[in-house]
Amino acid sequence: MRFESNRREAGRETMGNKFGNTGKELFVTFRIMGLPRTDFAQYFAMTSEELAQIGARRVIADADRGFPCRISLEDARAGESLILLNHVSHDVANPFRTAYAIYVREQACEPEPWIDSLPPVFAGRALSLRGFDAQGMLCDAALAQPEETEEKIRALFENPQVAGIHAHNAAHGCFAARIERD
């Protein structure tokens, strides 16, 4: 597994296609991006009282792990300021609409997308991977232990119905990132 590198690697091995008996090899590529910083700029300017009025709060990380930023896709360091707020991660008009609490670091920068690699925030975390079709309906899913994440992403994308994948932390349930075909 590769964490922290967000550049495509040349000469990757292919993965066999489990759908159909064509005998052809299929290599599914994917990209993982953090949420846009601009979506949260308004919250960074708010006071603690203003945040409380909308059900959000400013918190200070008290450890180097446990405060996963959804903009940078890395954990905040102890002492960093974050906003904890409710975020609609799957904004669709069907039963699978999803909202839950997430952290965003106030000083986070948007990194380049991770292409065929995993962001640092996935390291050491079990993930629930939810495959959605083009209409936003759940059509496939997998539970991935940390060492299985990339393999499970590729396996979900082998399903032609899966248009995109949402990763959620398996233990706490919070949205981690959207994974798209590249």
Secondary structure, DSSP 8 states (H G I E B T S, - for coil): --BS--S--TT---EE--SSS---EE---EEEE---GGGTHHHHTS-HHHHHHTT-EEEE-SSSSS-BBTTTSSB--TT-EEEEEEEEEE--SSTT-EEEEEEEETT------EESSB-GGGTT--EEEEEE-TTS-EEEEEEE-GGGHHHHHHHHHTSTT--EEEEEETTT--EEEEEEE-
